[in-house]
Amino acid sequence: MSITLDILFLKLRSYLELMKLRLAWLVAFSGAFGYSLAVEKVQWIPLCIFLFAAFCITGAANIINQIIEKDLDKLMKRTHARPLPSERVSIQEAVWLAVILFSVSTFIFLVEFNLRACALAILSTILYGFVYTPLKREGPIAVFVGAIPGAFPPMIGWVAATNQFGLEPGILFAIQFIWQFPHFWAIAWVLDEDYKKAGFRLLPSKGGKNRSTAIQIMCYTLFLLPVGWLPYELGITGINSALVATLFGILFLAQTFHLMRKCSDKTALQLMFGSFIYLPIVQIAYLLDKL
């Protein structure tokens, strides 16, 4: 009996790993941020239902990505031990899990929320799984395409709460869209050698890890300063969160200047961690300011 339970536990852990548990929850949080910002008063049951649906749709997209890249993942040190390359999970299992997660999430979006939110969630999955994923071997255009579904979560949250598009969800989309360029490129810089083994070419400069790439990272980060101020200007949030967004935007920008000076893996790694800090801090600040 204990052996059976151990096998089930290991299989469940492999499934959660296949879904990229931490990433899926971070994306779901980003969607919940947009949902909470849109409503007059947060009701916990609808919010938890939204979180579950967002987690499932993100998990499905992550599985699709890994199914398509299963052979390439074998070539990279970072990914060779994933469930599919290591054969802890079969392709058939992965497909069924993706189908179930996708079906459950789209049903929830459609029944509990609205058609517009459901359509955005489906579009996000298609763009990430079937457009961005194969483009990663074509060049840095993949980062632009991948930034679109990557910026959808707060917009999906807003639309799920209001059933309306508009300038407000567009601004939330813009902040996360712009943030993804320094975020993606910092990761691509750190993992460049590993990515080359699979033929991934994501850095914006043909020279790879050079000052030209660092300058482009800086330029996109610079745009976060005015865009981060817009929720206050539109009356979505107050002045306190605008100041927090500006402060952390300046600190984030300072890291890009450091990268321009050093052009080293160490400074790119610091920038990568800076990008992980910037977005949740700013989003939490927006939420607290509204509350």
ChimeraX attribute file (.defattr): number of C-alpha atoms within 10 A of each C-alpha:
attribute: neighborCount
match mode: 1-to-1
recipient: residues
	/A:1	6
	/A:2	7
	/A:3	8
	/A:4	9
	/A:5	10
	/A:6	11
	/A:7	12
	/A:8	12
	/A:9	12
	/A:10	13
	/A:11	15
	/A:12	12
	/A:13	14
	/A:14	17
	/A:15	20
	/A:16	16
	/A:17	16
	/A:18	24
	/A:19	28
	/A:20	19
	/A:21	16
	/A:22	12
	/A:23	14
	/A:24	21
	/A:25	18
	/A:26	15
	/A:27	22
	/A:28	24
	/A:29	21
	/A:30	27
	/A:31	26
	/A:32	26
	/A:33	24
	/A:34	27
	/A:35	26
	/A:36	21
	/A:37	27
	/A:38	22
	/A:39	14
	/A:40	10
	/A:41	9
	/A:42	13
	/A:43	10
	/A:44	10
	/A:45	9
	/A:46	14
	/A:47	18
	/A:48	12
	/A:49	16
	/A:50	26
	/A:51	22
	/A:52	18
	/A:53	25
	/A:54	30
	/A:55	24
	/A:56	24
	/A:57	29
	/A:58	30
	/A:59	30
	/A:60	28
	/A:61	26
	/A:62	22
	/A:63	26
	/A:64	25
	/A:65	21
	/A:66	24
	/A:67	21
	/A:68	14
	/A:69	17
	/A:70	20
	/A:71	14
	/A:72	17
	/A:73	22
	/A:74	18
	/A:75	17
	/A:76	17
	/A:77	13
	/A:78	12
	/A:79	18
	/A:80	16
	/A:81	14
	/A:82	19
	/A:83	23
	/A:84	24
	/A:85	21
	/A:86	14
	/A:87	11
	/A:88	14
	/A:89	16
	/A:90	13
	/A:91	16
	/A:92	10
	/A:93	12
	/A:94	21
	/A:95	14
	/A:96	12
	/A:97	19
	/A:98	24
	/A:99	17
	/A:100	14
	/A:101	21
	/A:102	22
	/A:103	15
	/A:104	15
	/A:105	27
	/A:106	22
	/A:107	14
	/A:108	17
	/A:109	25
	/A:110	15
	/A:111	11
	/A:112	15
	/A:113	21
	/A:114	17
	/A:115	16
	/A:116	18
	/A:117	25
	/A:118	23
	/A:119	15
	/A:120	19
	/A:121	25
	/A:122	18
	/A:123	15
	/A:124	23
	/A:125	24
	/A:126	16
	/A:127	18
	/A:128	24
	/A:129	22
	/A:130	15
	/A:131	15
	/A:132	23
	/A:133	21
	/A:134	15
	/A:135	19
	/A:136	20
	/A:137	17
	/A:138	14
	/A:139	16
	/A:140	19
	/A:141	17
	/A:142	21
	/A:143	23
	/A:144	17
	/A:145	17
	/A:146	24
	/A:147	23
	/A:148	21
	/A:149	22
	/A:150	22
	/A:151	24
	/A:152	26
	/A:153	30
	/A:154	30
	/A:155	31
	/A:156	30
	/A:157	31
	/A:158	28
	/A:159	24
	/A:160	28
	/A:161	23
	/A:162	16
	/A:163	14
	/A:164	15
	/A:165	15
	/A:166	10
	/A:167	11
	/A:168	20
	/A:169	23
	/A:170	15
	/A:171	19
	/A:172	25
	/A:173	23
	/A:174	20
	/A:175	23
	/A:176	24
	/A:177	20
	/A:178	20
	/A:179	25
	/A:180	22
	/A:181	24
	/A:182	26
	/A:183	21
	/A:184	19
	/A:185	25
	/A:186	29
	/A:187	20
	/A:188	24
	/A:189	25
	/A:190	20
	/A:191	17
	/A:192	19
	/A:193	14
	/A:194	16
	/A:195	22
	/A:196	14
	/A:197	14
	/A:198	17
	/A:199	15
	/A:200	21
	/A:201	22
	/A:202	26
	/A:203	27
	/A:204	21
	/A:205	17
	/A:206	13
	/A:207	10
	/A:208	16
	/A:209	21
	/A:210	18
	/A:211	17
	/A:212	16
	/A:213	22
	/A:214	27
	/A:215	16
	/A:216	19
	/A:217	26
	/A:218	22
	/A:219	14
	/A:220	18
	/A:221	24
	/A:222	19
	/A:223	16
	/A:224	23
	/A:225	20
	/A:226	13
	/A:227	19
	/A:228	26
	/A:229	21
	/A:230	17
	/A:231	21
	/A:232	17
	/A:233	13
	/A:234	12
	/A:235	11
	/A:236	15
	/A:237	21
	/A:238	20
	/A:239	15
	/A:240	15
	/A:241	24
	/A:242	23
	/A:243	16
	/A:244	19
	/A:245	25
	/A:246	19
	/A:247	15
	/A:248	21
	/A:249	24
	/A:250	16
	/A:251	13
	/A:252	25
	/A:253	24
	/A:254	16
	/A:255	21
	/A:256	29
	/A:257	16
	/A:258	17
	/A:259	26
	/A:260	21
	/A:261	12
	/A:262	15
	/A:263	19
	/A:264	16
	/A:265	17
	/A:266	13
	/A:267	21
	/A:268	28
	/A:269	18
	/A:270	18
	/A:271	26
	/A:272	22
	/A:273	15
	/A:274	20
	/A:275	24
	/A:276	13
	/A:277	13
	/A:278	19
	/A:279	20
	/A:280	15
	/A:281	14
	/A:282	21
	/A:283	24
	/A:284	14
	/A:285	20
	/A:286	26
	/A:287	17
	/A:288	14
	/A:289	17
	/A:290	17
	/A:291	13
